[in-house]
Amino acid sequence: MFTTGIRQRGNITVWLSEDAISQWYEVDRVYDGSGTPRLYTDFAIITCHEIRLVYKLPLRQCQGFIDSLFRLMKIPLSCPDFSVLSKRLGELDITVPRYKKTDKPDDGIHAIAIDSTGLKRFGRGEWHQEKYELSSKASWRKLHLAINQDHYIEACALTDRFSHDDQQVEGLLEQITDSIVHFSADGACDETPVYDAVTAHSPDADVVIPPRANAVENDKAASLRNRNIIEIDTMGRMQWKKTRQYSRRNYSELGVQRYQRTFGDAMHARDFVRQQQEAMLASGALNKVTSLGMPQSCRSA
């Protein structure tokens, strides 16, 4: 099944439903005094950008690619101009990643793992820097992802590189409407506000974050954090990770790797608002790829 899913990821068969065709253009073009009335719907803009991200196409090539698909399919549609795609990307209001739900009977969220990575905003490539011994003046954005036990991205946030991981937990949880049973993150999130945010979102959630090596019990700290400290002192850190299923945090590490392998480690958009929408669209596109099939793994020994 996984092999079939991998093949499907490379399938370039494209089909458009009647609903998709009817939603491509604005039905009632209303002039709001700010310029030419919109011709294309948000649905059309989102679809074009998802295709652009998956195939790593610049805007002009994306326009030519989609127009050629419409010609081959003999559908009387056209792709928005590359300048329209660029402008409208910043006007989208996507607040959560798309395609989070599956068709499985048990579609609830059991575990959430959080991790982050850096995405290059601009700068010279690594080979160019090493060859000519140049100093790098790259600018980075920080991508924060919350991933469930089925490898779907439930929440996404893009910040500047100076933002700390623990500061983004509350905002990520606001994107998740279902209750959480298990929450895991690395030691960077070992802060009381993180425990408070998870408890406020899901009072019964088990928060599994490794405390610092010199951490001690504190009456003002969250009770779950004190519990983790006591258990580590009693059974050791390795046994504690096994008992509390800390290995579930691998979902987030794998999700970050899959994001970078699929879409690259650099942003396409230039300004911050467009970059945030780009991250949301890419997360949704990765969810769609995930729905095609993931490997079923088990321990052999």
N, C-alpha and C positions, 0 to 999 in steps of 0.2 A: 504493500500500500504506500509506503514511504517513497519507494522508487517511482511509482506512478505519480505521486504528488510532485516530486522533483521534476519529472518530465513536464508536468502541467505548468510548472512555473516558467518554463521556456516556450510554452505554446503561444504562438502569435495569432491564433484564431481570434477574431474580433467580431462580436455581434452586438447589435443595438436593439433593444426592445422598443415597441411602439411608444411606451411611456417615456423612454429616454429621448426618442426623436421629438416627441411633442414638448418636452421640457427644455429643449436646446435653446430656443429663442424666446425672448420676452413676448408674452401675448399682448399685454397692455403697456405700451411704451409711454411712460409718464414723464413729462418734462418738469424737472424740479428747479430750473433756473441756474443750474451749476454746469451746464454743458449739454452735449448731445445726449438724448435719451438712450438708455442702455438697450443694446440689441441682444446680448447674450445673457442667459441666466447664470446665477451662481453655480448651478449644477454643471453647466458647460465649462465654466472656469475651473471648477474643482476636478472634473474629469480630465481636462487637458493637463493640468499640473500633476495629477497622479501618474499619467502616462509619461510625462516628462521626467519625473523623479525615478520611476522604475527603469527607464531606458537611458537615464543620465544624458538627456538631450538639452542643449542650449535652447533658448526660447525660439529662435528663428528656425532651427532644425525641427523643433517640436511642431511648429505650425505647418511646415512642409510635410512632415510625416503624417499628421492627422488628416490634412487635406488629401493626401494620396490614398489614405484608407477609405475616405468617403468616396473618392472617385472609383476605386476598385469595387466598392460595395454598391455603387450607383445610388447613393443616398443624397438627396438635395440639401446637404448641410455644408457648412464651412467652418474652419477653425478660426477662433478669434485671432486678430492680429497680435504679433508678439508684444507690441507696446501695450495693448489692452490686457494681455495676460499678466504682464508685469505690474501694471497699475492696479488691476482688480485683485491681485493676490493680497495686497495690503488692506483691501476693503472687506475681505472675508471675515466672518466671525465664527470660526471653528474653535470651540472651547474644550472639546474632548476628542480623542482619536476616534476615527470612524471604524466600522466593521468589528466592533468588540464582541458582539454576540455570535454564538455558533448555533447549529441546529441540534446540538446534543441534548438529550433529555435532562441531564444534570448540568445545567449551565450556570450554576452559582459560583461565587468567588470563595475559594477555600483559603488561599494563601496569596499574599502580596509581598513581593520583594522589590526593593528600591536600589538603584545604582545610578551613576552618572559617568559621563565621558566628555571629552573636549572635541569640538568641531572647529576646524580652521575657518576663519572668516576671510582672511587674505594673507598673502605673504609668499615668499619664494618656496619652491619645492625643496625637499630634503636633499635630493641629488645635486641640485644646483648649489646649495649651500656648502655641501661637503666638497664638491669638485673645485670650487673657486674660493673656498675657505672664507665665506661671507657670513657675517652675523645676521641672524634672523630677526626681522621685525614683524613677526606674525601677530595677528589678533585672533583671539579665540572666543567662542561661545561655549557655554556649558549646558549639556543636554541631560535632563533628569527624567528617568523613566520609572514607572511603577508597572510591574509585570505580574500576571497571575500564574497559577499553576499549569495552565494550558498554553503558556507562552504568548498570550495576547497582551498587548500594551493597553492597560486600563487608563493610564494618565501620563501626561507628558508636559514638561515645562522647559523652556529655553531661557537661560539667564546669561549675564555677563560672567566672565571667568573668576570674578572675585566673590561670587555668591557661594555660601556654604551649603552643603547638602542638607543639613538639619533644618535650615531655614525654609526649604521647599516642601517639606513633608506635609504640612497642613494644606497648602495649595494643591498638592497632588491628590490628597484624600478627598478634597472637595469635588474632584472630577469623578469620584467613584460613588455610585448611588447604593450599591449593595453592601451588606455587612461583611466584615472580614473576620476570618477565624484565626489566621496566623499571619503575623507581620514580621518581616526580617529585613535587616539592613546592616551595613558594616559599622565599625567602631566610630566613624565620623558622625553618626547619628546618635551617639550615646549622650543625649541631652534630655533634661527633664521636659522641655516643651514638646519634644517628639513623642514621649510616652503620653503626655497629656493630650496631644492631638489625636493619637491613635485611639486612646480610651474614649475620648469624646465622640469619635466617629463610630467605633464599634466597642462598646463596653466589655464584651466578652472575649475580645481578641487577645491572643497570646503574643506578647511583644518579645521578640528574640533578637537582642542587640548585644554583642559582646562588650562588657564594660572595659574600661582601661585597666591596665595591669595593676595600677596602684589604687584602684577604686575601693572605697570603703562604704559601709552602710551609712545612710543619712536619713534622719527622720523627715527632712523636708523633700527628699527625693520620692519618685514614684515607687509604689509598693512592688511593681513588677521588676523594676531595676534592682531594688534591694534583694528580691528573690533570686535574680540572676547572679548577683554577687555571692550570696550565701551558697547557692548550688555549685558555683565554680570553686569556691573555697573548700567545699565538702567533697566533690567528686572529680575535680580537675576540669580544665577547660575543654579538652578533647571529648571526654565523656559527656560533658554538659551540652556540647554542640550536637552530639549524637542523640542524646535524650530529648532535646528541644527541637530537633529537626532543623538545625541551622543550615543544613545543606540545601534547603529550599531557596536560599539566597542565590544559588547558582542560576536560577531562572533569570534573574536580572542581569548577571554577568553575561550569560549566553545571549540574552536579548540585545544588550549593547553591542556585542560582537556581530550579531546578525544585522543590526541596523547599519553599522559601518561597512560591512561587507556588501550589503545590498545597495546602499546609497552613497557610499564613500565617506571620507572623514573631513569633508569640507562643505561649507554652505554654498548654495548657488545664488541666493538673493543677497543684496548688499545692505539694505537698511534693516533695523532690528525688528520692526513690525512684520515685514514680509518674511524674515527669517523664522519668526515664531509660528506663522501660519504654515511655512514650509515644513517645519518640524512636525506639526500636527498632521499634515497631509501624508508625510512620509511614514509616520507611525501608523496611520490608518491603512496605508498601502501594504505595510509589513504585516498587519493583521490579516489582510486579504490573502497574502502569500501564505501565512500560517494556516489558514483554513483549508488550503490545498493538501496539507498532510505534513506531519512531523514524525520523526522516528520514535518508535516505542522501545525504550531501553530498560534493561533490568540487570541486576548484579549477577555475575556468573560465579562468584565465589565469595 
